[in-house]
C-alpha cells in the first residue's frame, strides 16, 4: 500500500493544479485579473496553502493559466507570415485572431495581461507582437494596407472585438466575423482615405 502513496500524491497534486488553472481562467475572464488569490482557491475547492504551493504569485498563475492562448495567438500570426500572399496572410490572421477571441475569452485576458513579466509568458507575447508588426509591414508593402496603420491599431481592434456582446456563442462568432470584415475593409487603401488621428503613447493604454 505504501508503494502506491507517492504516485497517488502526485496524481492529487496534478488534479489540484488543473482545478486551480481552470478556476483561474474562469474567474479572470469573468471578473478580471484583480480577483484575489483566495477567491481563485475557493473556486477551485482548495486551500490557499495549496494554491500558493503550486503558484507562489498571481503573476505566475496568470502566466500559466493563459500560456496556451498566447501560443495559439503566435501560431495564427506565424501562419499569416507563412502565406506567400502577404495581403491574404494579413486578412486571414485578423479573421482567425478575432475568431479565437470570440471562442475563448481567455485570449483577451492573456493578450492584455497586466502581469506579463513571467519570462516564458513575456517571451511568447513579445514574439507574437513582433510577428504581428512584421505581418503589418508585409501587408503595407503590397500597397493594399493603409500606410499609416501600426501595431497599436491591431491592438485597438482586439480590444474593440472583445466588447462584442451576444446572447449565444454562435451569435458572438457571427458578429465577430462581420466586425473582422468591416475592419479589413477600413484598413484597405482607398482614394478617400484621410490620415488617421494620432494615438497616445502605448504606455497610456496598453501594458
C-alpha positions as MATLAB code, in Angstrom:
seq = 'XXXXXXXXXXXXXXXXXXXXXXXXXXXXXXXXXXXXXXXXXXXXXXXXXXXXXXXXXXXXXXXXXXXXXXXXXXXXXXXXXXXXXXXXXXXXXXXXXXXXXXXXXXXXXXXXXXXXXXXXXXXXXXXXXXXXXXXXXXXXXXXXXXXXXXXXXXXXXXXXXXXXXXXXXXXXXXXXXXXXXXXXXXXXXXXXXXXXXXXXXXXXXXX';
ca = [
       0.000    0.000    0.000;
       2.774    2.447    0.894;
       4.366    1.890   -2.547;
       1.291    3.466   -4.124;
       1.281    6.556   -1.907;
       3.834    8.672   -3.828;
       2.002    8.029   -7.125;
      -1.354    8.871   -5.526;
       0.133   12.038   -4.052;
       1.470   13.116   -7.451;
      -1.928   12.417   -9.014;
      -3.690   14.504   -6.367;
      -1.218   17.334   -6.914;
      -1.817   17.266  -10.673;
      -5.569   17.267  -10.136;
      -5.307   20.221   -7.757;
      -3.132   22.130  -10.195;
      -5.582   21.603  -13.075;
      -8.535   22.627  -10.899;
      -6.712   25.799   -9.903;
      -5.850   26.658  -13.509;
      -9.407   26.046  -14.683;
     -10.829   28.137  -11.848;
      -8.320   30.898  -12.569;
      -9.222   31.032  -16.270;
     -12.920   31.191  -15.431;
     -12.705   33.852  -12.743;
     -10.104   36.021  -14.504;
     -12.168   36.082  -17.702;
     -15.434   36.848  -15.927;
     -14.195   39.241  -13.235;
     -10.788   40.478  -14.363;
      -7.258   39.884  -13.188;
      -7.685   41.788   -9.916;
      -9.633   38.927   -8.317;
      -7.876   37.893   -5.063;
      -5.946   34.645   -4.998;
      -8.148   33.446   -2.140;
     -11.174   33.643   -4.455;
      -9.374   31.512   -7.032;
      -8.615   28.956   -4.313;
     -12.264   28.967   -3.209;
     -13.484   28.429   -6.781;
     -11.007   25.574   -7.211;
     -12.049   23.916   -3.958;
      -8.551   24.019   -2.462;
      -6.974   25.844    0.442;
      -4.825   28.954   -0.027;
      -1.742   26.986    1.018;
      -2.310   24.506   -1.809;
      -2.785   27.354   -4.290;
       0.423   29.108   -3.244;
       2.358   25.841   -3.265;
       1.608   25.481   -6.975;
       1.579   29.184   -7.890;
       3.545   31.359   -5.451;
       2.405   34.659   -7.063;
      -0.545   35.865   -9.095;
       1.834   36.712  -11.931;
       2.872   33.066  -12.169;
      -0.758   31.926  -12.027;
      -1.871   34.293  -14.807;
       1.055   33.258  -16.994;
       0.352   29.548  -16.535;
      -3.397   29.965  -16.984;
      -3.118   31.779  -20.302;
       0.063   30.483  -21.929;
      -1.949   28.215  -24.247;
      -3.916   31.205  -25.521;
      -0.739   33.153  -26.212;
       0.773   30.196  -28.042;
      -2.359   29.952  -30.192;
      -2.124   33.670  -30.958;
       1.512   33.367  -32.003;
       0.717   30.353  -34.178;
      -2.039   32.220  -36.042;
       0.201   35.211  -36.732;
       3.024   32.961  -37.909;
       0.579   31.185  -40.238;
      -0.209   34.591  -41.739;
       3.504   35.272  -42.251;
       3.907   31.901  -43.971;
       1.279   32.779  -46.587;
       3.003   33.604  -49.915;
       0.400   36.344  -50.450;
       1.118   38.945  -47.701;
      -2.269   40.641  -48.018;
      -4.170   37.360  -47.827;
      -1.994   36.286  -44.892;
      -2.742   39.545  -43.088;
      -6.509   39.284  -43.632;
      -6.633   35.616  -42.687;
      -4.659   36.265  -39.497;
      -7.077   39.051  -38.481;
     -10.078   36.816  -39.102;
      -8.596   33.901  -37.183;
      -7.420   36.053  -34.258;
     -10.894   37.544  -33.890;
     -12.490   34.097  -34.022;
     -10.066   32.803  -31.394;
     -11.047   35.756  -29.234;
     -14.759   35.065  -29.737;
     -14.417   31.374  -28.906;
     -12.022   31.758  -25.974;
     -12.425   34.809  -23.743;
      -9.158   33.952  -22.076;
      -7.349   35.164  -25.182;
      -8.015   38.815  -24.398;
      -7.128   38.432  -20.737;
      -3.829   36.888  -21.799;
      -3.047   39.400  -24.504;
      -3.882   42.427  -22.387;
      -2.480   40.944  -19.178;
      -1.002   43.399  -16.681;
       1.215   40.552  -15.427;
       3.493   39.954  -18.428;
       6.780   39.571  -16.576;
       6.918   35.807  -16.118;
       9.769   35.089  -18.504;
       8.230   32.388  -20.705;
       4.913   34.219  -20.989;
       6.589   37.539  -21.757;
       8.745   35.921  -24.418;
       5.729   34.379  -26.134;
       3.801   37.651  -26.094;
       6.790   39.632  -27.337;
       7.285   37.131  -30.173;
       3.579   37.435  -31.074;
       3.737   41.235  -31.182;
       6.954   41.203  -33.209;
       5.429   38.791  -35.711;
       2.260   40.907  -35.903;
       4.336   44.004  -36.678;
       6.062   42.102  -39.485;
       2.669   40.941  -40.776;
       1.588   44.581  -40.978;
       4.818   45.641  -42.692;
       4.482   42.951  -45.368;
       0.846   43.878  -45.991;
       1.841   47.530  -46.411;
       4.441   46.529  -48.998;
       1.644   45.142  -51.197;
       0.134   48.628  -51.418;
      -3.224   47.370  -50.163;
      -2.878   48.223  -46.468;
      -3.050   51.874  -45.431;
       0.480   53.174  -44.845;
      -0.468   54.808  -41.527;
      -1.642   51.551  -39.901;
       0.516   50.406  -36.998;
       0.619   47.633  -34.439;
      -1.315   49.810  -31.965;
      -4.274   49.787  -34.367;
      -4.375   45.998  -34.323;
      -4.404   46.077  -30.516;
      -7.268   48.590  -30.584;
      -9.193   46.255  -32.877;
      -8.652   43.348  -30.487;
      -9.908   45.492  -27.601;
     -12.972   46.532  -29.604;
     -13.743   42.972  -30.668;
     -13.686   41.941  -27.034;
     -16.596   44.301  -26.400;
     -18.979   42.410  -28.674;
     -21.928   41.108  -26.655;
     -24.206   38.330  -27.890;
     -26.841   36.010  -26.442;
     -25.219   32.821  -27.756;
     -21.708   31.707  -28.759;
     -22.912   31.321  -32.367;
     -24.232   34.877  -32.429;
     -20.988   36.209  -30.964;
     -18.978   34.352  -33.594;
     -21.165   35.712  -36.397;
     -20.816   39.265  -35.062;
     -17.050   38.816  -34.746;
     -16.777   37.672  -38.369;
     -18.751   40.687  -39.517;
     -16.593   43.009  -37.418;
     -13.424   41.462  -38.869;
     -14.729   42.047  -42.405;
     -15.580   45.665  -41.567;
     -12.142   46.271  -40.053;
     -10.321   44.734  -43.017;
     -12.272   46.962  -45.413;
     -11.464   50.001  -43.268;
      -7.762   49.134  -43.300;
      -7.502   48.994  -47.078;
      -6.164   51.861  -49.130;
      -8.927   53.856  -50.798;
      -8.941   57.134  -52.776;
     -10.765   58.963  -49.983;
      -8.638   57.748  -47.073;
      -7.908   60.676  -44.762;
      -4.926   60.458  -42.374;
      -5.748   58.850  -39.049;
      -5.519   60.953  -35.867;
      -2.538   60.112  -33.644;
      -2.694   57.633  -30.796;
      -1.390   58.351  -27.297;
       1.837   56.695  -26.250;
       1.237   52.988  -25.783;
       2.156   53.188  -22.105;
      -1.035   55.168  -21.574;
      -3.440   52.415  -22.597;
      -1.629   49.127  -23.167;
       0.952   47.422  -20.983;
];
